[in-house]
Amino acid sequence: MDKPFDLHCIYFSAKLTTKKYVESIANAINIANTTFHDMTSATTIDDIEIPASSIAIFAAPVYAGRIPAVAAERFARFKGKHTPAIIFCTYGNRAFDDALLELKDLVTANGFKVISAAAFVSCHSIFPNIAAGRPFAYDIKDATDFASKSIQVLTSLGSIANAPNVMIPGKHPYRPIENTFFFAPKRHKHLCDHCGTCARLCPTKAIDAETLDIDTAQCISCGHCIAVCPNHAKNFGGVKYQVAKQMFTKKFGAAICHTDTFYAEDI
Ligand SMILES: Cc1cc2nc3c(=O)[nH]c(=O)nc-3n(C[C@H](O)[C@H](O)[C@H](O)COP(=O)(O)O)c2cc1C
């Protein structure tokens, strides 16, 4: 197959590390006509068709071993027509469980053909001392190598319809959705100037535009309000959070997870 004419990058990235990987991979693929579809903030969009002459990247963080439900909902608006797709998830040094498989199933059901998949490690978005500072340079090198190999695999395929299936770890039925580590970010009133950025950009519209209070039933602990606050007025905190952080650090703080990659190629 020829190298595609355009590239569509469809992603959800609350704490912006998935976005970093998306940008590195898009740069390495280097197609002049590249469009970024940031699906992080609450948006309503019509269905978007991505033709077979294009290539799509779908990327999301892992939440409790799954793809965030809001990301899955938004990604489903993109429809392929046997369009090749590169998929990846980022995770915070614990595990990606069924997330990558779920992402593959989702995009396949929407008309895409997955040619490669990866799981990359990022700084944990709730406990930022876990995998602190990642992606490092070596993670980005893994990502750009993954991009080059994905294009190599694609261009070596006779036809997309006959491409070998990409084998991805994970189980059906997927891990049940759970909210074990639920923490709504705290707002430090002395730093907050009520600009409303957090409310405007919250992925689930969980923040009241007037009071800036969080509706804990809507909040998914993604931390986007922390990442976008221009005054650094928000963070995770509180006794329950500190206890969970200690426990989590004990279990997952020492091990160092690495990139996993999977390709549509005959073994
Ligand atoms: C609600 C929630 C659940 C998470 N669950 C997991 C998990 O199951 N395994 C893991 O390794 N990291 C988990 N993480 C960490 C994120 O997957 C990781 O930090 C990711 O790279 C964040 O991407 P972002 O910076 O683009 O938002 C979780 C984060 C959140 C907010």
The ligand as a MOL file (V3000), in Angstrom:
LIG
                    3D

  0  0  0     0  0            999 V3000
M  V30 BEGIN CTAB
M  V30 COUNTS 31 33 0 0 0
M  V30 BEGIN ATOM
M  V30 1 C -9.3590 7.5390 37.0230 0
M  V30 2 C -7.9920 7.0530 36.6370 0
M  V30 3 C -7.7190 5.6950 36.5990 0
M  V30 4 C -6.4400 5.2450 36.2200 0
M  V30 5 N -6.2330 3.8950 36.1270 0
M  V30 6 C -5.0090 3.4410 35.7650 0
M  V30 7 C -4.7850 2.0330 35.6160 0
M  V30 8 O -5.6700 1.2030 35.6960 0
M  V30 9 N -3.5040 1.6290 35.3410 0
M  V30 10 C -2.4690 2.5120 35.2140 0
M  V30 11 O -1.3290 2.0660 35.0550 0
M  V30 12 N -2.6840 3.8540 35.2750 0
M  V30 13 C -3.9270 4.3330 35.5150 0
M  V30 14 N -4.1660 5.6900 35.5620 0
M  V30 15 C -3.0950 6.6140 35.1500 0
M  V30 16 C -3.2590 7.0670 33.7040 0
M  V30 17 O -3.5990 6.0040 32.8450 0
M  V30 18 C -1.9680 7.6750 33.1690 0
M  V30 19 O -1.4430 8.5960 34.0490 0
M  V30 20 C -2.1990 8.2920 31.7950 0
M  V30 21 O -0.9930 8.3280 31.1230 0
M  V30 22 C -2.7600 9.6880 31.8450 0
M  V30 23 O -2.8440 10.2320 30.5520 0
M  V30 24 P -3.0510 11.7900 30.3130 0
M  V30 25 O -1.8350 12.4760 30.8850 0
M  V30 26 O -3.0900 11.9310 28.8340 0
M  V30 27 O -4.3100 12.1860 30.9780 0
M  V30 28 C -5.4150 6.1740 35.9200 0
M  V30 29 C -5.6980 7.5450 35.9640 0
M  V30 30 C -6.9620 7.9810 36.3090 0
M  V30 31 C -7.2440 9.4630 36.3180 0
M  V30 END ATOM
M  V30 BEGIN BOND
M  V30 1 1 1 2
M  V30 2 1 2 3
M  V30 3 2 2 30
M  V30 4 2 3 4
M  V30 5 1 4 5
M  V30 6 1 4 28
M  V30 7 2 5 6
M  V30 8 1 6 7
M  V30 9 1 6 13
M  V30 10 2 7 8
M  V30 11 1 7 9
M  V30 12 1 9 10
M  V30 13 2 10 11
M  V30 14 1 10 12
M  V30 15 2 12 13
M  V30 16 1 13 14
M  V30 17 1 14 15
M  V30 18 1 14 28
M  V30 19 1 15 16
M  V30 20 1 16 17
M  V30 21 1 16 18
M  V30 22 1 18 19
M  V30 23 1 18 20
M  V30 24 1 20 21
M  V30 25 1 20 22
M  V30 26 1 22 23
M  V30 27 1 23 24
M  V30 28 2 24 25
M  V30 29 1 24 26
M  V30 30 1 24 27
M  V30 31 2 28 29
M  V30 32 1 29 30
M  V30 33 1 30 31
M  V30 END BOND
M  V30 END CTAB
M  END
